[in-house]
Amino acid sequence: MNWTLTGQWNEERWAQARELYLQAFPSGAKPEHVIRRMFQREMCELHVGTDDSGPAAMALTGLSHDRQALLIDYLAIREDLRGQGWGVHLVNRIKERAADVQQAKGVIVEIEAEDNETNARRLSFWCRCGFMATDYVHQYIWVPEPYRALVCSFDPDHPLPASGRKLFGYINDFHRKAFSSR
């Protein structure tokens, strides 16, 4: 697997990630113009993994406004590679960068909270990656499904909040900035 990382809009890298992104998030994907604006505002990075068959993994991440938390906005693994450790590998790469390079206190991700088999598998994946689920369930006004925040703090003496409400403060600030036209 070859990995690339970019913090600037790169048409070639986005072309590699786009298909995985749209397959994994057919109804919950941010429009491309919003993602372009996120890069213009220097608020995200694109992680892309490729193998001999082409694009294999992607993630879109960004630091919180106070640079304390890295948010994984989207993460997708090519369907034929799921269950083989590539997702865990990508998450570990993201966590290492967040701790060592970006000096964040931890990583936050939000997942759908509806009680079904697909979401149970997602929750299990994130827990295997070292994340702790919160009890709080957040309901956005613009999407029908509820979401739950998960957190992975790096330093037990200086953790990110364990409160889902507080974590959604980070998440909502990130989304507001991404979608803001200003």
For each residue, the residues with C-beta under 8 A, 3 or more apart:
1: 49 50 51 56 57 86 89
2: 49 50 51
3: 47 48 49 93
4: 13 47 48 50
5: 45 46 47 48 97
6: 10 13 45 46
7: 39 42 44 45 46
8: 39
9: 14 36 39 40
10: 6 13 14 46
11: 14 15
12: 15 16
13: 4 6 10 16 17 46 48
14: 9 10 11 17 18 32 35 46
15: 11 12 18
16: 12 13 48 50 54 55 58
17: 13 14 20 21 46 48 55 58 60
18: 14 15 21 22 32
19: 22 23 55
20: 17 23 24 55 56 57 58 76 77 78
21: 17 18 24 25 29 58 60 74 76
22: 18 19 25 26 29
23: 19 20 26 76 79
24: 20 21 74 76 77
25: 21 22 28 29 74 76
26: 22 23 29
27:
28: 25 143
29: 21 22 25 26 74
30: 34 35 38 73 74 178 179
31: 34 35
32: 14 18 35 36
33: 36 37
34: 30 31 37 38 178 179
35: 14 30 31 32 38 39 44 60
36: 9 32 33 39 40
37: 33 34 40 41 178
38: 30 34 35 41 43 44 60 62 178
39: 7 8 9 35 36 42 43 44 46
40: 9 36 37
41: 37 38 177
42: 7 39
43: 38 39 62 63 174 177 178
44: 7 35 38 39 60 61 62 73 178
45: 5 6 7 60 61 62
46: 5 6 7 10 13 14 17 39 58 59 60
47: 3 4 5 57 58 59 60 61 90 93 94
48: 3 4 5 13 16 17 55 57 58
49: 1 2 3 55 56 57 58 86 90
50: 1 2 4 16 54 55 56
51: 1 2 54 56 81
52:
53: 56 78 80
54: 16 50 51
55: 16 17 19 20 48 49 50 58 78
56: 1 20 49 50 51 53 77 78 81 86
57: 1 20 47 48 49 75 76 77 78 81 86 87 90
58: 16 17 20 21 46 47 48 49 55 74 75 76
59: 46 47 72 74 75 76 90 94
60: 17 21 35 38 44 45 46 47 72 73 74 75
61: 44 45 47 70 71 72 73 94 98
62: 38 43 44 45 70 71 73 174 178
63: 43 67 69 70 71 102 104
64: 67 68 69 70 71 104 108 170 173 174
65: 173 174 177
66: 69
67: 63 64 102 103 104
68: 64 104 105 106 160 170
69: 63 64 66 104 105 106 107 108 160 167 170
70: 61 62 63 64 94 97 98 102 104 106 107 108
71: 61 62 63 64 107 108 109 170 171 174
72: 59 60 61 75 91 94 107 108 109
73: 30 44 60 61 62 174 178
74: 21 24 25 29 30 58 59 60
75: 57 58 59 60 72 87 90 91 109
76: 20 21 23 24 25 57 58 59
77: 20 24 56 57 81 82 86 87 90
78: 20 53 55 56 57 81 82
79: 23 82
80: 53
81: 51 56 57 77 78 84 86
82: 77 78 79 86 87
83:
84: 81
85: 88 89
86: 1 49 56 57 77 81 82 89 90
87: 57 75 77 82 90 91 125 129
88: 85 91 92 125 128 129
89: 1 85 86 92 93
90: 47 49 57 59 75 77 86 87 93 94
91: 72 75 87 88 94 95 129
92: 88 89 95 96 129
93: 3 47 89 90 96 97
94: 47 59 61 70 72 90 91 97 98 107
95: 91 92 98 99 107 129 130 152 154
96: 92 93 99 100
97: 5 70 93 94 100 101 102
98: 61 70 94 95 101 102 104 106 107 154
99: 95 96 102 103 104 154
100: 96 97 103
101: 97 98
102: 63 67 70 97 98 99
103: 67 99 100
104: 63 64 67 68 69 70 98 99 107 154
105: 68 69 153 154 155 158 159 160
106: 68 69 70 98 151 152 153 154 159 160
107: 69 70 71 72 94 95 98 104 131 151 152
108: 64 69 70 71 72 149 150 151 152 160 167 170 171
109: 71 72 75 126 131 149 150
110: 138 147 148 149 150 168 171
111: 119 122 123 126 147 148 150
112: 118 119 122 145 146 147 148
113: 119 137 138 145 146 147 148
114: 119 145 146
115: 119 120
116: 119 120
117: 120 121
118: 112 121 122
119: 111 112 113 114 115 116 122 123
120: 115 116 117 123 124
121: 117 118 124 125
122: 111 112 118 119 125 126
123: 111 119 120 126 127 133 148 150
124: 120 121 127 128
125: 87 88 121 122 128 129
126: 109 111 122 123 129 131 133 150
127: 123 124 130 131 132 133 150
128: 88 124 125
129: 87 88 91 92 95 125 126 152
130: 95 127 152
131: 107 109 126 127 150 151 152
132: 127 150 151 152 162
133: 123 126 127 148 150
134: 148 149 150 151 162 163 164 167
135: 164
136: 148 149 163 164 165 167 168
137: 113 146 147 148 164
138: 110 113 146 147 148 149 164 168 171
139: 146 147
140: 143 147
141:
142:
143: 28 140
144:
145: 112 113 114
146: 112 113 114 137 138 139
147: 110 111 112 113 137 138 139 140
148: 110 111 112 113 123 133 134 136 137 138 164
149: 108 109 110 134 136 138 164 167 168 171
150: 108 109 110 111 123 126 127 131 132 133 134
151: 106 107 108 131 132 134 159 160 161 162 167
152: 95 106 107 108 129 130 131 132
153: 105 106 156 158 159 160
154: 95 98 99 104 105 106
155: 105 158 159
156: 153 159
157:
158: 105 153 155
159: 105 106 151 153 155 156 162
160: 68 69 105 106 108 151 153 167
161: 151 166 167
162: 132 134 151 159
163: 134 136 166 167
164: 134 135 136 137 138 148 149 167 168
165: 136 168 169
166: 161 163 169 170
167: 69 108 134 136 149 151 160 161 163 164 170 171
168: 110 136 138 149 164 165 171 172
169: 165 166 172 173
170: 64 68 69 71 108 166 167 173 174
171: 71 108 110 138 149 167 168 174 175
172: 168 169 175 176
173: 64 65 169 170 176 177
174: 43 62 64 65 71 73 170 171 177 178
175: 171 172 178 179
176: 172 173 179 180
177: 41 43 65 173 174 180
178: 30 34 37 38 43 44 62 73 174 175
179: 30 34 175 176
180: 176 177
181:
182:
